[in-house]
Amino acid sequence: MEQTRKKTRIAVLISGSGSNLQSIIDKAESGWLPVEIVCVISDKEKAHGLERARKHGIPAFFVDRKLHALREDHEEAIITILKQFDVELIVLAGYMRLLTSHLIGQYRNRIINIHPALLPSFPGTDGYGDAWRYGVKVSGCTVHFVDEGCDTGPIILQGVNRVDECDTLESFRERGLKIEHQVLPEAIKLYCEGRLKVDGRRVKIL
Ligand code: GRF
């Protein structure tokens, strides 16, 4: 009998619409991505991504930042869930909160984030808007391991989004999101296949 490969247990952290989460769900359900999404966690109660998760039978949690005075305490509440579900890899898919060393230290090189610009350009909360207003001709998205800085961790993959002369910020963002939906699952797949080796700032793809 053919042995089935073990699926990587991932948690997806979100704050909003969850379109990246949806792309992971779809690619996991089709069998292309060897993951089990064991839980989805949001710091926003109304995040549409929570509904997307529940629709697919994935346990979905809102962890209220306001209940905790310290960021570390909020993270501790998240860690409790991560441990409960025996999470191997954490995917930040539009999670709009910086993590502290409290969480990062426990999951070193096991947290990845998607950022909507070609890092190190335009870090922060509005990658599309910042790149657009700067007038770049080429932008894109970056998937990277998370370290203690703001969008500073070692880069895994980048996708390119060329600015079209007829673009508006909206069309630029819309096309960019479609690229994100390809690049993030690809990076997760590489991780699951054990093909990423972090060597200082460089991530080697084996
Ligand atoms: C994406 O553009 C992501 O790169 C950024 O926030 C957005 C989240 O979109 N960090 P969604 O919630 O996945 O639709």
Boltz pocket constraint, residues with backbone or C-beta under 6 A from the ligand:
constraints:
  - pocket:
      binder: B
      contacts: [[A, 14], [A, 15], [A, 16], [A, 17], [A, 18], [A, 19], [A, 20], [A, 21], [A, 49], [A, 93], [A, 94], [A, 95], [A, 114], [A, 115], [A, 116], [A, 177], [A, 180]]
      max_distance: 6.0
